[in-house]
Amino acid sequence: MFEQQSLNRTRGALGAAEFDAGLRKHMLRVYNYMASGVLLTGIVAMLVASTPALYQPIFGTPLKWVVMLAPLAFVFLFSFRIEKMSASTAQTLFWVFSGLMGLSLASVLLVFTGASIAQTFFVTAVMFLSMSLYGYTTGRDLSKMGSFLIMGLIGVVLASLVNLFLQSSALQLVVSVIGVIVFTGLTAWDTQNIKSQYAEHYGHEANSKLAVFGALSLYLNFVNLFQMLLNLMGQREE
Protein backbone atom coordinates (compact mmCIF):
# COMPACT_ATOMS: atom_id res chain seq x y z
CA MET A 1 0.00 0.00 0.00
CA PHE A 2 2.83 2.38 0.90
CA GLU A 3 4.52 1.79 -2.47
CA GLN A 4 1.30 2.50 -4.36
CA GLN A 5 0.68 5.68 -2.35
CA SER A 6 4.23 6.87 -3.05
CA LEU A 7 3.72 6.21 -6.74
CA ASN A 8 0.47 8.16 -6.78
CA ARG A 9 1.96 11.12 -4.88
CA THR A 10 4.90 11.41 -7.26
CA ARG A 11 2.60 11.05 -10.25
CA GLY A 12 0.44 13.87 -8.94
CA ALA A 13 3.38 16.15 -8.13
CA LEU A 14 4.97 15.79 -11.57
CA GLY A 15 1.78 15.78 -13.58
CA ALA A 16 0.22 12.58 -14.84
CA ALA A 17 1.28 12.96 -18.48
CA GLU A 18 4.88 13.85 -17.68
CA PHE A 19 5.25 11.10 -15.10
CA ASP A 20 3.68 8.40 -17.30
CA ALA A 21 5.91 9.35 -20.23
CA GLY A 22 8.99 9.19 -18.02
CA LEU A 23 7.91 5.89 -16.51
CA ARG A 24 7.35 4.31 -19.93
CA LYS A 25 10.80 5.47 -21.02
CA HIS A 26 12.32 4.06 -17.83
CA MET A 27 10.58 0.69 -18.19
CA LEU A 28 11.61 0.48 -21.84
CA ARG A 29 15.22 1.02 -20.76
CA VAL A 30 14.85 -1.72 -18.14
CA TYR A 31 13.42 -4.20 -20.64
CA ASN A 32 16.08 -3.31 -23.24
CA TYR A 33 18.86 -3.97 -20.73
CA MET A 34 17.22 -7.19 -19.63
CA ALA A 35 16.64 -8.48 -23.19
CA SER A 36 20.20 -7.55 -24.20
CA GLY A 37 21.54 -9.41 -21.18
CA VAL A 38 19.54 -12.53 -22.08
CA LEU A 39 20.79 -12.28 -25.67
CA LEU A 40 24.42 -12.00 -24.54
CA THR A 41 23.94 -14.95 -22.20
CA GLY A 42 22.50 -17.04 -25.02
CA ILE A 43 25.32 -16.17 -27.43
CA VAL A 44 28.02 -17.02 -24.89
CA ALA A 45 26.27 -20.25 -23.88
CA MET A 46 25.90 -21.44 -27.50
CA LEU A 47 29.47 -20.47 -28.36
CA VAL A 48 30.94 -22.37 -25.41
CA ALA A 49 28.64 -25.40 -25.78
CA SER A 50 29.53 -25.77 -29.47
CA THR A 51 33.29 -25.47 -28.90
CA PRO A 52 34.94 -28.45 -27.17
CA ALA A 53 38.16 -26.46 -26.76
CA LEU A 54 36.19 -24.09 -24.51
CA TYR A 55 33.80 -26.30 -22.54
CA GLN A 56 36.16 -29.20 -21.82
CA PRO A 57 38.70 -27.12 -19.82
CA ILE A 58 35.78 -25.57 -17.89
CA PHE A 59 33.35 -28.38 -17.16
CA GLY A 60 35.96 -31.15 -17.13
CA THR A 61 37.96 -29.52 -14.31
CA PRO A 62 37.30 -27.94 -10.87
CA LEU A 63 37.00 -24.64 -12.75
CA LYS A 64 33.34 -25.54 -13.24
CA TRP A 65 32.66 -24.65 -9.59
CA VAL A 66 34.05 -21.16 -10.14
CA VAL A 67 31.88 -20.71 -13.23
CA MET A 68 28.77 -22.01 -11.46
CA LEU A 69 29.19 -19.93 -8.28
CA ALA A 70 30.59 -16.70 -9.77
CA PRO A 71 27.13 -15.38 -10.82
CA LEU A 72 25.92 -15.70 -7.23
CA ALA A 73 28.89 -13.63 -6.05
CA PHE A 74 28.02 -10.96 -8.62
CA VAL A 75 24.44 -10.78 -7.34
CA PHE A 76 25.71 -10.09 -3.82
CA LEU A 77 28.11 -7.47 -5.20
CA PHE A 78 25.26 -5.70 -6.95
CA SER A 79 23.01 -5.88 -3.91
CA PHE A 80 25.51 -4.38 -1.46
CA ARG A 81 27.35 -1.94 -3.73
CA ILE A 82 24.68 -0.55 -6.07
CA GLU A 83 24.29 2.67 -4.05
CA LYS A 84 28.01 3.47 -4.39
CA MET A 85 28.31 2.54 -8.07
CA SER A 86 28.14 4.96 -10.95
CA ALA A 87 25.62 4.18 -13.68
CA SER A 88 28.43 3.22 -16.10
CA THR A 89 29.99 0.83 -13.58
CA ALA A 90 26.63 -0.82 -12.94
CA GLN A 91 26.13 -1.30 -16.68
CA THR A 92 29.60 -2.80 -17.13
CA LEU A 93 29.07 -5.26 -14.28
CA PHE A 94 25.69 -6.23 -15.71
CA TRP A 95 27.27 -7.17 -19.05
CA VAL A 96 30.06 -9.11 -17.31
CA PHE A 97 27.47 -10.90 -15.20
CA SER A 98 25.41 -11.80 -18.29
CA GLY A 99 28.52 -13.25 -19.92
CA LEU A 100 29.33 -15.32 -16.82
CA MET A 101 25.78 -16.65 -16.79
CA GLY A 102 26.32 -17.70 -20.39
CA LEU A 103 29.36 -19.75 -19.33
CA SER A 104 27.31 -21.37 -16.58
CA LEU A 105 24.33 -22.13 -18.83
CA ALA A 106 26.55 -23.72 -21.47
CA SER A 107 26.41 -26.90 -19.38
CA VAL A 108 22.61 -26.91 -19.83
CA LEU A 109 22.92 -26.83 -23.61
CA LEU A 110 25.16 -29.89 -23.41
CA VAL A 111 22.56 -31.89 -21.48
CA PHE A 112 19.20 -31.09 -23.12
CA THR A 113 18.06 -31.39 -26.73
CA GLY A 114 17.86 -28.28 -28.88
CA ALA A 115 14.13 -28.78 -29.50
CA SER A 116 13.27 -28.95 -25.80
CA ILE A 117 15.45 -25.91 -25.05
CA ALA A 118 13.66 -23.89 -27.75
CA GLN A 119 10.23 -25.03 -26.55
CA THR A 120 11.05 -24.21 -22.92
CA PHE A 121 12.43 -20.81 -23.87
CA PHE A 122 9.15 -19.98 -25.64
CA VAL A 123 7.06 -21.09 -22.63
CA THR A 124 9.34 -19.07 -20.33
CA ALA A 125 8.99 -15.97 -22.49
CA VAL A 126 5.17 -16.22 -22.49
CA MET A 127 5.00 -16.72 -18.73
CA PHE A 128 7.49 -13.93 -18.05
CA LEU A 129 5.77 -11.40 -20.30
CA SER A 130 2.35 -12.24 -18.89
CA MET A 131 3.42 -11.84 -15.27
CA SER A 132 5.50 -8.72 -15.94
CA LEU A 133 2.53 -7.13 -17.74
CA TYR A 134 0.34 -8.03 -14.78
CA GLY A 135 2.81 -6.45 -12.36
CA TYR A 136 2.97 -3.30 -14.46
CA THR A 137 -0.76 -2.81 -14.97
CA THR A 138 -2.40 -4.15 -11.81
CA GLY A 139 -3.74 -1.73 -9.25
CA ARG A 140 -3.29 -4.34 -6.54
CA ASP A 141 -0.44 -3.75 -4.10
CA LEU A 142 1.88 -6.75 -4.46
CA SER A 143 4.30 -5.68 -1.72
CA LYS A 144 2.74 -8.13 0.76
CA MET A 145 3.89 -10.97 -1.47
CA GLY A 146 7.49 -9.86 -1.19
CA SER A 147 8.44 -11.44 2.14
CA PHE A 148 6.99 -14.83 1.17
CA LEU A 149 8.67 -14.76 -2.25
CA ILE A 150 12.03 -13.80 -0.78
CA MET A 151 11.81 -16.64 1.76
CA GLY A 152 10.95 -18.99 -1.07
CA LEU A 153 13.88 -17.66 -3.10
CA ILE A 154 16.30 -18.24 -0.24
CA GLY A 155 14.99 -21.76 0.15
CA VAL A 156 15.39 -22.47 -3.58
CA VAL A 157 18.96 -21.10 -3.64
CA LEU A 158 20.04 -23.08 -0.56
CA ALA A 159 18.42 -26.30 -1.77
CA SER A 160 20.00 -25.85 -5.22
CA LEU A 161 23.45 -25.38 -3.68
CA VAL A 162 23.00 -28.50 -1.54
CA ASN A 163 21.85 -30.50 -4.56
CA LEU A 164 25.01 -29.59 -6.44
CA PHE A 165 26.67 -32.13 -4.16
CA LEU A 166 23.79 -34.55 -3.52
CA GLN A 167 22.63 -34.79 -7.15
CA SER A 168 19.20 -35.95 -5.97
CA SER A 169 16.59 -36.14 -8.74
CA ALA A 170 13.75 -36.01 -6.20
CA LEU A 171 15.13 -32.85 -4.57
CA GLN A 172 15.70 -31.33 -8.00
CA LEU A 173 12.05 -31.95 -8.91
CA VAL A 174 10.82 -30.28 -5.70
CA VAL A 175 13.18 -27.31 -6.17
CA SER A 176 12.07 -26.90 -9.78
CA VAL A 177 8.35 -26.88 -8.94
CA ILE A 178 8.80 -24.40 -6.10
CA GLY A 179 11.22 -22.37 -8.22
CA VAL A 180 8.67 -21.95 -11.02
CA ILE A 181 6.14 -20.61 -8.51
CA VAL A 182 8.67 -18.29 -6.84
CA PHE A 183 10.17 -16.80 -9.99
CA THR A 184 6.77 -16.37 -11.61
CA GLY A 185 5.60 -14.40 -8.60
CA LEU A 186 8.85 -12.44 -8.39
CA THR A 187 8.45 -11.31 -11.99
CA ALA A 188 5.19 -9.51 -11.17
CA TRP A 189 6.47 -8.25 -7.81
CA ASP A 190 9.76 -6.94 -9.21
CA THR A 191 8.01 -5.19 -12.11
CA GLN A 192 5.74 -3.31 -9.72
CA ASN A 193 8.70 -2.58 -7.46
CA ILE A 194 10.62 -1.06 -10.39
CA LYS A 195 7.73 1.35 -10.95
CA SER A 196 7.73 2.32 -7.27
CA GLN A 197 11.50 2.85 -7.20
CA TYR A 198 11.24 5.12 -10.23
CA ALA A 199 8.83 7.33 -8.32
CA GLU A 200 10.90 7.32 -5.13
CA HIS A 201 14.24 8.06 -6.83
CA TYR A 202 13.17 10.48 -9.52
CA GLY A 203 16.40 11.81 -11.02
CA HIS A 204 18.64 10.94 -13.97
CA GLU A 205 21.63 9.36 -12.25
CA ALA A 206 19.61 7.47 -9.66
CA ASN A 207 17.20 6.04 -12.19
CA SER A 208 19.99 5.16 -14.61
CA LYS A 209 21.40 2.84 -11.95
CA LEU A 210 17.95 1.65 -10.96
CA ALA A 211 17.23 0.74 -14.58
CA VAL A 212 20.25 -1.58 -14.57
CA PHE A 213 19.36 -3.05 -11.18
CA GLY A 214 15.75 -3.51 -12.27
CA ALA A 215 16.94 -5.21 -15.45
CA LEU A 216 19.12 -7.51 -13.33
CA SER A 217 16.13 -8.48 -11.18
CA LEU A 218 13.97 -9.31 -14.20
CA TYR A 219 16.89 -11.02 -15.94
CA LEU A 220 17.43 -13.30 -12.94
CA ASN A 221 13.73 -14.13 -12.83
CA PHE A 222 13.71 -15.01 -16.53
CA VAL A 223 16.88 -17.10 -16.51
CA ASN A 224 15.98 -18.98 -13.34
CA LEU A 225 12.42 -19.58 -14.51
CA PHE A 226 13.86 -20.96 -17.75
CA GLN A 227 16.15 -23.34 -15.87
CA MET A 228 13.40 -24.53 -13.53
CA LEU A 229 11.00 -25.17 -16.42
CA LEU A 230 13.75 -26.91 -18.38
CA ASN A 231 14.30 -29.30 -15.48
CA LEU A 232 10.58 -30.11 -15.60
CA MET A 233 9.93 -30.07 -19.36
CA GLY A 234 13.31 -30.63 -20.98
CA GLN A 235 14.29 -33.77 -22.85
CA ARG A 236 17.83 -34.90 -22.18
CA GLU A 237 20.30 -35.93 -24.86
CA GLU A 238 20.64 -39.69 -25.15
N, C-alpha and C positions, 0 to 999 in steps of 0.2 A: 504494500500500500504506500509506504514511504517513497519508494522508487517512482511509482506512478504519479504521486503528488509532486515530486521534484521535477519530473518531466513536464507536467502540466504547467507548473509555475514558470519554468524557463521558457516554455513555448509561448506563454502569455506575455512575458516580459519582452521577448524578442519580436513578437508578432508572428502569428501562425504561419503566414506564407513564407517569411524569411527563415523561420526555424525549420519548417518542413523541407524546404529546398536544401538547407544545409545538412539536415539529417540524411536525406536521400543521397547527397553527394558523399557523405561520410560512410554510409552503409555500402555504397558502390565501391568505395576505396577498400573497405574491409573485405568484400567478396572478391575483388580483383586480386588482392594480396593472397587470400586464401586459395583461390583457384590456381594462381601462379605457383604457389607452394606445392599444391597437389600435382600440378603438371611437372614441376622440377623433380619431385619425388618419384613420379612414374618413369621419367626419362632415365634417372640414375638407376632405379631398380631394374629396368629392362636392359640397360647397358651392362650392368654388372652380371645379371643373371645369364646373359647371352655370351659372356666372355669368360671362359674357364680360367684364363690367366689372371682374372680379377677375383672371381669368387672362390677359387680353390685356396689361395693364400689367406683369405678372410675366414671362410666358414670351415676350412679344414684345419684350423689352428686355434689356439686360445684367443686370438685376436677377435673371434666372433663375439666374445663376452663384452669386449670394449665397444664394438659396433652396436650390440643389442642394448647396452645400458647407457651409452652416451646420450641418446635423445632424452632420457629421463633426467640426466644431469642438466641438460640445456633448459628443460622446463623449470627446474628449480632456480636456475640462474635468471631466467626471465621473471619469475615470480618475485624474487627478492631484490632484483636490481633494476626493474623497469622504471622506477621513479627517478633513478640517478642517470639513466641512459639518455643520450640524445636520440632524436628520431632516426637519424642516419645509422647510428649504432644498432638500434633495435631492428631496423630493416636488414642490415648485414647479418645479424645473428639469426634472423628468421630464415634467410636464404641458406645459411650454413646448416641450420637445424633441418630444413627440408631436404637438403642433400644427404645428411646423415640418416634421416628416416628412409631415404631411398636405398642406402646401403643395407639397412636393417631389413627392409621389405623385399630385398632381392632374394632372400632365403624362401619367402613365400612363393615367389614365381617359380622356384625350382621344385616345389612340392606339389602345387595344384596345376590342373590343366588350364590351358589358355581360355577355353570356352567357359569354364566355371568361373574363372577370374573376371572375364568380361561380363558375364551374367550377374555376378555378385556386385560388381562395380555399378551396373545400371540400377539394381535394386537399392544399393546404398545411396546413389544420387537422388533417386525418387524420394526415399524416406527422409534424407537430409533436407532437401528443398521443401518438402511438405512441412516438416517440423520447424524449420527456420522461418518459413512464411507465416506459420501459426504464431510463433514467438514475436514476429514483427507486427502482426496485425491485431492480435488479440487485445481486448481491453481488460482481460483478467490479469491480476497481479500474480506472477509466477514465482515471486521471491520466496514464498513459503516452501516451495519445492526444493530450494537450494540446499538446505542442510541435509535432507534425505539423499539427494543426488550426490553430494560431496562424500557422504559416508559410504554410499554405494561405490563411488569411484575409488575411494581408498581401499575398500574391500577387494575390488576387482584387481587393482594394481598389486596389492600384497599377495593375493592368491595366484596371480600370473607369475610373479617373481618366484614364489614357492614351487610352482609347477614347472619352471625352467629346469629344476633339479629332479622333481618327482616324475615328470613326464606321464602323468595320470590322465588317461582319456576321459574318465568319469569327471574328474575335477575340471578338465578343459571344457567339457560340455556345460557344466554348471556355470563356469565363469563366462562362457560365451553367451548363454541365455541371459544372465544377469547383466552382462556388458551391453547387449543390444538394448535392453530396457533403459539402462543408465545413460548411455550416450545418445539415445533418441531423446530422452527428457532433457539432457544437458544442451542439446542443440537449440531447443525452444527457449530454455532458460537463459543461455548465453546470448542469444540474439536479442532478447528483451533487455538483458543487462547491458549490452553494448549501446542500446538506445538511451538507457538511463545514464550511463557514463558520459555519453556525448553531451547530455544536458548539464550534468554536474561539472564537467571540465571544459566548458565552452572556451575555446582559444586554439589558435593554430598549432602551436608546438605541442600542447598537451594532447590534442585530439589526433595529431599525426602519430604520436606514440601509441595512443589508445587504439588507433586503427590497426596497427601492427599486432598489438596484444589481442585485440578482438579477433583478428584473422587467425592468430595462433590458436585461440580457444576453439574456433569453429573448425580449423584444420585438424586439430587433435580429435575432435568429435567425429569428423568424417573418416579419418584414417582408422581410428579405433573401431568405429562402427563397421567399416569395411572388413577389418580383420576378424571381428566377432562373427559377422555374417558368413564370412568365408569358411570359418571353422565349422559352421552349422550347415552351409549349403554346398561348399566346395567339393569337387571331385579330385581326388589325389591321382598323381601320375602313377602308372603301374610299372 
